[in-house]
């Protein structure tokens, strides 16, 4: 039995948090990664009772890990 694609429905997959574009209303609100890293390849960020590591990779990407 073949089902027509219009009959299928997808679950509601709206994000549970606001998108980044909405969080930074303008370019002036955004922080530069150079400002955050301050010449280093990685920094530790305390958020509440947890510590995260923000690392600038050799491929020019940023990785945030717990």
C-alpha positions, 0 to 999 in steps of 0.5 A: 500500500502506497501512502501519499506524502501529503498524508504524513505529518512531521512533529513540531520541532520548534527550538526550545530557546531563542535563536542566536539571531534573536539573542543578538539584536545587532552587530554591536551586541555581538562579542568578538572571539578575539575579545573572549580569547584575548590572544590565547588558544583556549579559555575557561568559562565559569557558568554557574557551578560548571566550567566550560572550555572554549577552544580555537582550533587550528582549522579556525573553528571554536569548540565549547566543551564541558 
